[in-house]
Amino acid sequence: MKNFKTIFLSLLITTLFAACSDDDAVIPPPDPTPSDAELLLESIREDGGTPFDVDNPALTFTAAQNVFLPSVLGIDFRIDRSVVPAGPTARFPMFKGWETTPNGPRELYYVITEASDRDTARELGVIFAPRMADAIGSGGEQNATWTDDGRLVFEGSVDFSPKRSLVPGGADGLLFGFPPAQVNPGAIADEAWSSYVVLPSGVVINAQPVANSTGIHDRIPNPEGNGPEQEDDLNNPNFAPDQASVVMQLLDGWQDGRPYYFHIVTDTSDPAPATIELGVFAPRLAQLPTFGLFPGGSMLPFSPTANGRTVDTDGNGVQGLNAASLSDRQVQDPTNTFPIDPRDERYAPMWDAHITEFTVPEEERPILKSFDQINELLAEGILIPFRGNANPSPLANSLSDLLTATGAIINCPVITQPDASVIGTQIGSPRNN
């Protein structure tokens, strides 16, 4: 019996020792390399801002506010332009990095709204958009590298100095105002710039430029009103490098029959929408895959209309690229129609424009509120694909077999789609301090 106890204890000790040895062998040492999100968040802290903390966010949003971007610092849901000339706005964390120019590196400020990796998106407080990864290898993306102090260096650059101007088009049958007779975007990217940025880790982020030494993005509202006087003024308080934040105008839209599909427009592949929607003309985006197809590729179709309603007759507003082309800066946006929201993992922030055209007089044109409605009106002939669309026939598209694509890509991340009860309120700090 004594020998049995001795043998048993020996076996037990050996087993425990072996288990401990195995555990020691499989537990890796801590990784000293910070993640992409950690580097980016630390840069916010260094620049005087408050980095997003997934475990203790600065703001908690209600279901009625329905905010898709947890890291946003504040939203002004007021839409009465007699009170707020710029309309609804949001305040975003702003990152500082470097862009590459012929004269050497130049500081660039940018915002991030999506990431293709779930963990990175969660840590940054941005939208998880896995389909962005399909851009890799297309030629429509750009690569970025890290500096020794954790700042991103981009391959391309943006010139914010041009002055935006637009001459509306004349009458052509039922078309008036759109297409414009002349467009000059307020910002132009070089051929290397894309907001789909591939990090050294392989993660794709949507990094959208908002300012550098040449000026600021036209979607940063003028605090004095709705005029263009300060569109490139680096002293605009809505651009605050010392607080690592920036305020940008939100555009409205319709999705699934609901209004207040608030989003921003940052850059586009075509000079016309860049001018109409106050974005950056970034020609490299045209190389993203693939026009007119969904699902598949890194883009998602949406539907502006060329000749929507220019007079509000029922309280649903006006709509159309024509209405936006005929309006002054910062006064009227197209209020386009969108198929899904960012809770759907088929979502992507690069939208592939499928423009429609009404065949009936303006007083008979409804407000387009959903893709189902658009498909019904296309089948009835009340709508047709816009005659200026690049693709003459529809491509394989699970959202519509009747729409055709223009060939224009617009980067417009969706920020929030609140209930009507939220309109007129504010949350967080919508303005810089």
N, C-alpha and C positions, 0 to 999 in steps of 0.2 A: 504493500500500500504506500509505503514511504517512497519507494522508487517511482511508483506511478505519479505521485504528487510532484516529485522532482522533475520528471519528464514533462508533465503537463505545464508546469511553470516555465520550464525552459522553452517549450513550444510557444507559449503565450508571449513571452518576452521577445522571442525571435520574430513572431508575427507582427507585434506592435512596432518593432524596430524596422521591419521591412515596409510596413505601411507608411511609417513616417518618412523613410527613405524615398519611397515611391512618390509621396506627396511633395517632398522637396524637389524631386526630379521634374515633376510636371507643372509646378507653379512657377511661371516666368517672373523674372524681376520686373519691378515697375518700369514702364516705358517713359523715359525722360522727355520724349519728343511731344510737344503740345499738338493738339489736333487743329484742323483748319479753323473750327469754331473758336477754340481757345485763343488762337492768334488774333483773329478778327475782333473778338470781344475785348481783349486786352488793349487793342489799338483804340477802341472807344474810350476806355478808361484813361489812357495816356493823353487823349485829346480833350479831356475835360467833361466827357459825357458819362452817363450811367449805363454800363453794359447790361444787356438782357440777362436775367437770371431765371432759368426755367423752373427752379424750385421756389422762387419768391418773386414773381413778376411784379413790375411796378403797377400795372393795371390789370383788373379782372373785368372781363366783358360779360354782359348778360346775353341770354339767348335772343332777346329782342334786338340788341345791337349787332349781333351776328358778325363779328369781326374775324377775318380769316388770318390776319397777321398779328400774332400775339406780341411782337416786339414794338408795335407802333406806340408812340409816346403820347398821342392825343388825337382826337378827331373832332372837328367842328361840323356837326350835322345840319347846320343852318343853311337853307337854300335860297332865302329871300335876298336877292342881290341889292335891294334897297337898303338892307341892313349890313350885309357882307358882300361887297362888290365882286369878290373873287368866287363867291359861292362856297360850297363845302370844301374843306381842306383836311389834310392829315399831316402830322409831324412825325418824321422818321428818324431813326438813328442814322448817322452819316459817317462813312468810313473815309479815311485818307490813304491814298496809295500813290503810285507813280505811273504815268503813261509815257510811251516812247515816241519821241518826235525827232525830226531830222537834226534838230539842234541839241539833242540830248534829253535826259529825263525831265519831266515836268510834273508837279503835284497835280493830282486829280482827286476830286471828291465824288463819292458815289453812294448809292443805296443798294441794299440787297433785299429782294422780296421772295425769292424761291431758291431751293437747292434740290438736286437730284437724289441726294442721300438722306434717308429718314433721320438718322442721328444728327447729322449736321443741321438739318432743318429744325429739328426740335431744339437743339442747343442755341441756335441763332434766333429762334422765335419767328421763323419765316415759313412759307408754304412748302410742303413736300410735293415736288413735281417730278416724278421719276422719268417721265417721257422726255425731259430735257436731255437725258443721257444719249438719246438717239441722235443728237446733233454731232457727237464726236465722230470725226472723220469726214464730215460732210463738206468742209470748207467754209461753212457759215459760222463756225465758232472761232474763238481766239484762245490762246493759251496764256497762262500767267505764271509767274515765278514769285518766290518769296525773297525779300531782302533779309539781311542778317538780323534786322530788328523787327521782323514780322509784318512787313508791309507788302502788299501785292504790287507787282510790276506788270503792266499790261503791254501787249504787243502794239496796240493801236493808240490813237489819240482823237480828240474832239476839239473842234473850233466853235466856241460859243459867240464869237464876235459878230457874225452876220446879223443884219436887221431883217426880221421877218416881214414879208409883204405878200399880198394876195390880190389878184384882180379877178373878180367873179366872171364866169362865162356868160355869154349872151343866150338868148332864147333859141332852142332847137326843138321844135315840137313841144312836147310836155316837159322837156328839160330846161331849167333856167338856173343860172348861178353855178351849177356843177355840170361838167368838169370846169375847173377854173381856167381862165384865159392865160393866167401867168401865176407862177408860184416861186417864192424864194424862201426856203426854210430858214429859221432863226438860228440853227446850229447844224454843222456838217461834220461828220466823222470821216476819218481817212479810210482807205481800203482795208486796213488791218483790223479796224475796230468791230467788235461784236459784243453785245451784252451777255451772250451765252459764253461764259468764261470757264475754261477747263483748268482746274487747279492741279498742281503736281500730283496730288493723291488720286486724280481721276474724277473727283466730284465736280459736277457742273453747277455753277451758281448763276443767277440772273443779277449781274452787277451793272447797274444803270448809272451813267455819268450825269452829274448835276452841276458841276462847276469846276473851273480851273482858272488860271490867270487871265484867260481870254474873256471870261464872263460867266454867267449863270444860265441855267435852264429856263426856258420860257414858261414852264409850268410852276415856277416859283413865283407866287403872286406879288404884285406891286402893293406894298402896304398903304400907299396913298390913294389907291383906287384901281380902275381897270385899264388905265392907259399904258402905253408901251415905254414910257420915259425911262424906267429903271430896269428894263428887261435884261441888261447885261451889267448891272451895277453890283459889284462885289460888296458894297456897303448895305445892301438890302438886308434888314434884320431877319427876314425869313430864311436867310442863309447864314448859319451860325457855326463857323468852324470851332470857335472857342467852347461851344456846347455840344459839339459833335452831333448836330441835328439840323434838319432842313424841313421846311413846310412846303407842301406841294398841293396844287389844285386837284380835286377829284372830278372826274367826268361821270355823268349819269348814264344809265342804260336800262335795258329790259331783259329779263331772263325768266323763263317759265311763267309768263304772265304777270310778273312782279316788277315794279320800278325800283329805283335806288340801288342799281347794280353799280356801286361806286368803284371806280378804278382810276389808275393814272396811265397816261401815255408818255413814254420816255423816248423811244426811238423807233424808226420805221425804215423799211427798205426802199421807200418811194418818196420823192420830194413832195408830191401832192398831199398825202395824209400827214407827212411831217409838218407841212405848213398849216394845213387846216386844223390839226389837233395839237399844235404847239410842241412838236417833238423834234428829235434829232434825226436828220437824214443820215442813215447808216447803210450804205449800199451792200456791205458784206452779208447782211441778213438775208438777202435774196438767194443766197446759196444754201440756206437751210432746207432739209428734206421734209416733205415733198408737197408742192402746191396741189390743193384740191383734194387731198387724200385724208381720210380719217376713218378708223384709227390707223395709226402708222405714221412714222416720222415724228418730228418734235414739235409740231404745230397743231392748232385747234381752230376749226372754222368759226367765224362769226359773220353777221350779215348787216352791213350798213345798207341804207337805201339812197339812191342817187337823187330822188325827187320826192321827198316826204312832205309832210304838212308844215307850212311856214307860219301858219296862224293857229293859235290855240283856241279851238272852238268848244272844247268840252272839259277843260281842266287837266287833260293828260299831256299838255305841253306841245311842243313842235318836235319835228324829227327829220333828219336827213342831212346828207352831205351838202345839199343845196342851202338849207337853213344855216348851217355853220359857215359856208363860204360867203353868204350874204351878210353875216353879222360882224360886229367889231370884235377885236381881240378880247378874250376872256369873258365874253358875254354869252355865246351860244355854242354848245357842243352838239355833235350829231345824234346823241342818245341811240346808239346802235343796239342790235338785238343779239343776245348771246345764248348758247345752248346749255351749258352746264356751269357749275360753280366749283371753287377749289376743293370742296370736300370730296369730289369725284377724282380719283387718281388718274383719270384720263386727261385731266386738266393740264394745260400748258400755258405759260404767259405770252408766248408768241402766237398771235392770232392771224389766221390766213383769211383775208377779206374776201367774202362772197357777196358782191354788191347786187342789189335788186333795183328794178326800175318799174314805177307804176305806169299803167297804160290808161288810167282813168283821170279825169280832172281832179284838181286838188281838193275840192269840196267833197269828193267821194273817197278820198284816201284815208284809211284808218291808221291809227298808230300801231306799229308792228311790235308785238309784245312777246312773241315766242316763236320758236322754230316750227312748231306744229301749225301755227297760224300762217307763217310764211309759206310752208309747203302747200297748204290749202289754197292760198291765193295764187300761187304759181300754177297749180293744177287748174284753177278757174280762168287763168289768163289775166287776172287783175294785176298781177306782178309778172315780170319776165326777168331773166338774168340781164344785168346791165350790158348794153351793147359794147361797152368799152372793156369788158373783162378779157383777160389775156387768153383764157382757155375757151375755145368755141363750143365745147360740149362738156356736160358733167362728167366727172371722174368718180371712181368708186368712193362713196361717202356714206357712212351709216346714218348720218344725220339728215341728209337730203340727196335724193337722186335727181333733183331738178335744178339745183344751184350750180353755177360755174364760178371758178376762182379768178380773181383779178390778177394775181401775181404780186400783190402787195402784202407785206408782212408788217404787223404792228405789235410792238411790245407794250402790252397794257395789263399789268398785274392787277388782280381784283383784290380790293382791300376789305370791303364790307358790303353787305346787303341788308340793311336794317329794316325792321318793321316801321310802318308809318308812324307809330307812336313815338319813335325816337327822333324823327325829323324836328329840327328846331332846337335840339339840345346839344351839349358839348360833353366830352369826357376827357379826362387827363389834362394835359397841357398842350392845346392845339397851337399855341404860339410860343416862340422862343422867349426866354426870360429877358 
